[in-house]
Amino acid sequence: MSASLLLVEDDFDVADAVVMALEDEGWQAEHAADGTSGLKRAQSGEHDLIILDVRLPGMNGFDICRELRKTSSVPVLFLTARGEELDKVVGLELGADDYLAKPFGIRELKARVRALLRRAAIRPEEEKRVRAKDLVIMPERQAVYRGEERIHLTASEFTLLMTLARRPGQVFTREMLMEALWETDRNTGSVLTVNAHMRNLRDRLGDDSDNPKYIQTVRGVGYKFLEERP
């Protein structure tokens, strides 16, 4: 799978190792060493995935992600300090697709990147448009419409919505949704990731979790897309 990746990382030793590993996989890898230049390159629209360190000079990773999400749904993988649970939560709530704690293994990084690229890939031959309540979900464009309004989702949010809306009324456990996100039986996500993406998805849909129109929480189990009332 050929792809163009951007790494925003101020540690040059880490950056050199990551760029080399990514290029070994056949991907094109560009490096930005500070937040300001990283945001400028990320906003260019030339990349298929952004790998974003949290702690950066000039502008931190959170601010970059916040600005980027105003105009782009490009997949974002955050690099966080080990044990910084708050960084993970904040990153996901800002619209990042996944996080990886430092120090990390190169094989794990490659697996995360590969999964995010697969998730973002457009595969019109495999999936058909879904009409769910007043939503039209278009996998061939990774787009969701409500009437004339386009609802902008990240790749992860789109995957969750598509998974639920294709089978209204069916309860999906968080583990099932993790597998849907990662397209593997040995997922590398977490319940934290699913919950954060679900909160973001509901916000974008304008869905009230206490009185849902689209997605209902099944306490202690997971989520389901509500069926049309007769």
Contacts in CASP RR format, 6 or more apart in sequence:
PFRMAT RR
TARGET T0000
AUTHOR 0000-0000-0000
METHOD contacts of the structure
MODEL  1
MSASLLLVEDDFDVADAVVMALEDEGWQAEHAADGTSGLKRAQSGEHDLI
ILDVRLPGMNGFDICRELRKTSSVPVLFLTARGEELDKVVGLELGADDYL
AKPFGIRELKARVRALLRRAAIRPEEEKRVRAKDLVIMPERQAVYRGEER
IHLTASEFTLLMTLARRPGQVFTREMLMEALWETDRNTGSVLTVNAHMRN
LRDRLGDDSDNPKYIQTVRGVGYKFLEERP
1 27 0 8 1.000
1 114 0 8 1.000
1 117 0 8 1.000
1 118 0 8 1.000
1 121 0 8 1.000
2 26 0 8 1.000
2 27 0 8 1.000
2 28 0 8 1.000
3 27 0 8 1.000
3 28 0 8 1.000
3 48 0 8 1.000
3 49 0 8 1.000
3 117 0 8 1.000
4 27 0 8 1.000
4 28 0 8 1.000
4 30 0 8 1.000
4 46 0 8 1.000
4 47 0 8 1.000
4 48 0 8 1.000
5 22 0 8 1.000
5 27 0 8 1.000
5 28 0 8 1.000
5 29 0 8 1.000
5 30 0 8 1.000
5 47 0 8 1.000
5 48 0 8 1.000
5 49 0 8 1.000
5 50 0 8 1.000
5 51 0 8 1.000
5 113 0 8 1.000
6 29 0 8 1.000
6 30 0 8 1.000
6 31 0 8 1.000
6 32 0 8 1.000
6 38 0 8 1.000
6 41 0 8 1.000
6 42 0 8 1.000
6 47 0 8 1.000
6 49 0 8 1.000
6 50 0 8 1.000
6 51 0 8 1.000
7 15 0 8 1.000
7 18 0 8 1.000
7 19 0 8 1.000
7 22 0 8 1.000
7 29 0 8 1.000
7 30 0 8 1.000
7 31 0 8 1.000
7 32 0 8 1.000
7 51 0 8 1.000
8 31 0 8 1.000
8 32 0 8 1.000
8 33 0 8 1.000
8 34 0 8 1.000
8 35 0 8 1.000
8 38 0 8 1.000
8 41 0 8 1.000
8 42 0 8 1.000
8 50 0 8 1.000
8 51 0 8 1.000
8 52 0 8 1.000
8 53 0 8 1.000
8 56 0 8 1.000
8 61 0 8 1.000
8 64 0 8 1.000
9 15 0 8 1.000
9 18 0 8 1.000
9 31 0 8 1.000
9 32 0 8 1.000
9 33 0 8 1.000
9 51 0 8 1.000
9 53 0 8 1.000
9 56 0 8 1.000
9 79 0 8 1.000
10 33 0 8 1.000
10 34 0 8 1.000
10 53 0 8 1.000
10 55 0 8 1.000
10 56 0 8 1.000
10 57 0 8 1.000
11 53 0 8 1.000
12 33 0 8 1.000
14 102 0 8 1.000
15 31 0 8 1.000
15 33 0 8 1.000
17 106 0 8 1.000
18 29 0 8 1.000
18 51 0 8 1.000
18 106 0 8 1.000
18 109 0 8 1.000
19 29 0 8 1.000
19 31 0 8 1.000
21 106 0 8 1.000
21 109 0 8 1.000
21 110 0 8 1.000
22 29 0 8 1.000
22 110 0 8 1.000
22 113 0 8 1.000
23 29 0 8 1.000
25 110 0 8 1.000
25 113 0 8 1.000
25 114 0 8 1.000
27 113 0 8 1.000
30 41 0 8 1.000
30 47 0 8 1.000
32 38 0 8 1.000
32 41 0 8 1.000
34 56 0 8 1.000
34 57 0 8 1.000
34 58 0 8 1.000
34 59 0 8 1.000
35 56 0 8 1.000
35 57 0 8 1.000
35 58 0 8 1.000
35 59 0 8 1.000
35 60 0 8 1.000
35 61 0 8 1.000
35 63 0 8 1.000
35 64 0 8 1.000
36 58 0 8 1.000
36 59 0 8 1.000
38 59 0 8 1.000
38 64 0 8 1.000
39 59 0 8 1.000
39 63 0 8 1.000
39 64 0 8 1.000
39 67 0 8 1.000
39 68 0 8 1.000
41 47 0 8 1.000
42 50 0 8 1.000
42 52 0 8 1.000
42 64 0 8 1.000
42 68 0 8 1.000
42 72 0 8 1.000
42 74 0 8 1.000
43 67 0 8 1.000
43 68 0 8 1.000
43 71 0 8 1.000
43 72 0 8 1.000
45 72 0 8 1.000
45 74 0 8 1.000
47 74 0 8 1.000
48 74 0 8 1.000
48 75 0 8 1.000
48 117 0 8 1.000
48 120 0 8 1.000
49 74 0 8 1.000
49 75 0 8 1.000
49 76 0 8 1.000
49 77 0 8 1.000
49 113 0 8 1.000
49 116 0 8 1.000
49 117 0 8 1.000
49 120 0 8 1.000
50 68 0 8 1.000
50 74 0 8 1.000
50 75 0 8 1.000
50 76 0 8 1.000
50 77 0 8 1.000
51 77 0 8 1.000
51 79 0 8 1.000
51 113 0 8 1.000
52 61 0 8 1.000
52 64 0 8 1.000
52 65 0 8 1.000
52 76 0 8 1.000
52 77 0 8 1.000
52 78 0 8 1.000
52 79 0 8 1.000
52 96 0 8 1.000
53 61 0 8 1.000
53 78 0 8 1.000
53 79 0 8 1.000
54 60 0 8 1.000
54 61 0 8 1.000
54 62 0 8 1.000
54 78 0 8 1.000
54 79 0 8 1.000
54 80 0 8 1.000
54 81 0 8 1.000
54 84 0 8 1.000
54 87 0 8 1.000
54 91 0 8 1.000
55 61 0 8 1.000
55 81 0 8 1.000
56 64 0 8 1.000
61 78 0 8 1.000
62 90 0 8 1.000
62 91 0 8 1.000
62 94 0 8 1.000
65 76 0 8 1.000
65 78 0 8 1.000
65 91 0 8 1.000
65 94 0 8 1.000
65 95 0 8 1.000
65 96 0 8 1.000
66 94 0 8 1.000
68 74 0 8 1.000
68 76 0 8 1.000
69 94 0 8 1.000
69 95 0 8 1.000
69 154 0 8 1.000
73 142 0 8 1.000
73 152 0 8 1.000
73 153 0 8 1.000
73 154 0 8 1.000
73 155 0 8 1.000
73 158 0 8 1.000
74 120 0 8 1.000
75 97 0 8 1.000
75 116 0 8 1.000
75 117 0 8 1.000
75 119 0 8 1.000
75 120 0 8 1.000
75 154 0 8 1.000
75 155 0 8 1.000
75 156 0 8 1.000
76 95 0 8 1.000
76 96 0 8 1.000
76 97 0 8 1.000
76 154 0 8 1.000
77 96 0 8 1.000
77 97 0 8 1.000
77 98 0 8 1.000
77 99 0 8 1.000
77 100 0 8 1.000
77 112 0 8 1.000
77 113 0 8 1.000
77 116 0 8 1.000
78 87 0 8 1.000
78 88 0 8 1.000
78 91 0 8 1.000
78 96 0 8 1.000
78 98 0 8 1.000
78 99 0 8 1.000
78 100 0 8 1.000
79 99 0 8 1.000
79 100 0 8 1.000
79 101 0 8 1.000
79 102 0 8 1.000
79 104 0 8 1.000
80 87 0 8 1.000
80 88 0 8 1.000
80 99 0 8 1.000
80 100 0 8 1.000
80 101 0 8 1.000
80 102 0 8 1.000
81 87 0 8 1.000
81 101 0 8 1.000
81 102 0 8 1.000
82 101 0 8 1.000
82 102 0 8 1.000
82 103 0 8 1.000
83 101 0 8 1.000
84 101 0 8 1.000
87 99 0 8 1.000
88 99 0 8 1.000
88 101 0 8 1.000
88 192 0 8 1.000
89 192 0 8 1.000
89 196 0 8 1.000
91 99 0 8 1.000
91 196 0 8 1.000
92 99 0 8 1.000
92 192 0 8 1.000
92 193 0 8 1.000
92 196 0 8 1.000
92 197 0 8 1.000
92 200 0 8 1.000
93 196 0 8 1.000
93 199 0 8 1.000
93 200 0 8 1.000
95 154 0 8 1.000
95 200 0 8 1.000
97 116 0 8 1.000
97 119 0 8 1.000
97 154 0 8 1.000
97 155 0 8 1.000
97 156 0 8 1.000
97 197 0 8 1.000
98 112 0 8 1.000
98 115 0 8 1.000
98 116 0 8 1.000
98 156 0 8 1.000
98 189 0 8 1.000
98 193 0 8 1.000
99 193 0 8 1.000
100 108 0 8 1.000
100 109 0 8 1.000
100 112 0 8 1.000
108 188 0 8 1.000
111 188 0 8 1.000
112 188 0 8 1.000
115 181 0 8 1.000
115 182 0 8 1.000
115 183 0 8 1.000
115 184 0 8 1.000
115 188 0 8 1.000
116 155 0 8 1.000
118 183 0 8 1.000
119 155 0 8 1.000
119 156 0 8 1.000
119 159 0 8 1.000
119 181 0 8 1.000
119 182 0 8 1.000
119 183 0 8 1.000
120 142 0 8 1.000
120 155 0 8 1.000
122 139 0 8 1.000
122 140 0 8 1.000
122 141 0 8 1.000
122 142 0 8 1.000
123 139 0 8 1.000
124 139 0 8 1.000
124 140 0 8 1.000
126 139 0 8 1.000
127 139 0 8 1.000
127 140 0 8 1.000
127 162 0 8 1.000
128 139 0 8 1.000
129 136 0 8 1.000
129 137 0 8 1.000
129 138 0 8 1.000
129 139 0 8 1.000
129 140 0 8 1.000
130 136 0 8 1.000
130 137 0 8 1.000
130 139 0 8 1.000
130 162 0 8 1.000
130 165 0 8 1.000
130 166 0 8 1.000
131 137 0 8 1.000
132 165 0 8 1.000
132 168 0 8 1.000
132 214 0 8 1.000
132 225 0 8 1.000
133 213 0 8 1.000
133 214 0 8 1.000
133 226 0 8 1.000
133 228 0 8 1.000
134 146 0 8 1.000
134 147 0 8 1.000
135 144 0 8 1.000
135 145 0 8 1.000
135 146 0 8 1.000
135 151 0 8 1.000
135 161 0 8 1.000
135 165 0 8 1.000
135 205 0 8 1.000
135 214 0 8 1.000
136 144 0 8 1.000
136 145 0 8 1.000
136 146 0 8 1.000
136 147 0 8 1.000
137 143 0 8 1.000
137 144 0 8 1.000
137 158 0 8 1.000
137 161 0 8 1.000
137 162 0 8 1.000
137 165 0 8 1.000
138 144 0 8 1.000
138 145 0 8 1.000
139 162 0 8 1.000
142 153 0 8 1.000
142 155 0 8 1.000
142 158 0 8 1.000
143 150 0 8 1.000
144 150 0 8 1.000
144 151 0 8 1.000
144 153 0 8 1.000
144 158 0 8 1.000
144 161 0 8 1.000
145 151 0 8 1.000
151 204 0 8 1.000
151 205 0 8 1.000
152 204 0 8 1.000
153 161 0 8 1.000
153 201 0 8 1.000
153 204 0 8 1.000
154 197 0 8 1.000
154 200 0 8 1.000
156 181 0 8 1.000
156 193 0 8 1.000
156 197 0 8 1.000
157 197 0 8 1.000
157 200 0 8 1.000
157 201 0 8 1.000
157 204 0 8 1.000
159 180 0 8 1.000
159 181 0 8 1.000
160 177 0 8 1.000
160 180 0 8 1.000
160 181 0 8 1.000
160 194 0 8 1.000
160 197 0 8 1.000
160 198 0 8 1.000
160 201 0 8 1.000
161 201 0 8 1.000
161 205 0 8 1.000
163 172 0 8 1.000
163 177 0 8 1.000
163 180 0 8 1.000
164 172 0 8 1.000
164 215 0 8 1.000
164 223 0 8 1.000
164 224 0 8 1.000
164 225 0 8 1.000
165 225 0 8 1.000
167 225 0 8 1.000
168 224 0 8 1.000
168 225 0 8 1.000
168 226 0 8 1.000
168 227 0 8 1.000
168 228 0 8 1.000
169 224 0 8 1.000
169 225 0 8 1.000
169 226 0 8 1.000
169 227 0 8 1.000
170 224 0 8 1.000
170 225 0 8 1.000
171 218 0 8 1.000
171 221 0 8 1.000
171 222 0 8 1.000
171 223 0 8 1.000
171 224 0 8 1.000
172 180 0 8 1.000
172 222 0 8 1.000
172 223 0 8 1.000
172 224 0 8 1.000
173 221 0 8 1.000
173 222 0 8 1.000
174 191 0 8 1.000
174 194 0 8 1.000
174 195 0 8 1.000
174 222 0 8 1.000
174 223 0 8 1.000
175 187 0 8 1.000
177 194 0 8 1.000
177 222 0 8 1.000
177 223 0 8 1.000
178 187 0 8 1.000
178 189 0 8 1.000
178 190 0 8 1.000
178 191 0 8 1.000
178 193 0 8 1.000
178 194 0 8 1.000
179 185 0 8 1.000
179 187 0 8 1.000
181 187 0 8 1.000
181 189 0 8 1.000
181 193 0 8 1.000
181 194 0 8 1.000
181 197 0 8 1.000
182 188 0 8 1.000
182 189 0 8 1.000
198 215 0 8 1.000
198 223 0 8 1.000
201 207 0 8 1.000
201 215 0 8 1.000
202 208 0 8 1.000
202 209 0 8 1.000
202 212 0 8 1.000
202 214 0 8 1.000
202 215 0 8 1.000
205 213 0 8 1.000
205 214 0 8 1.000
205 215 0 8 1.000
207 213 0 8 1.000
207 214 0 8 1.000
207 215 0 8 1.000
209 215 0 8 1.000
209 217 0 8 1.000
212 226 0 8 1.000
213 226 0 8 1.000
214 225 0 8 1.000
214 226 0 8 1.000
215 223 0 8 1.000
215 224 0 8 1.000
215 225 0 8 1.000
215 226 0 8 1.000
216 223 0 8 1.000
216 224 0 8 1.000
216 225 0 8 1.000
216 226 0 8 1.000
217 223 0 8 1.000
218 224 0 8 1.000
END
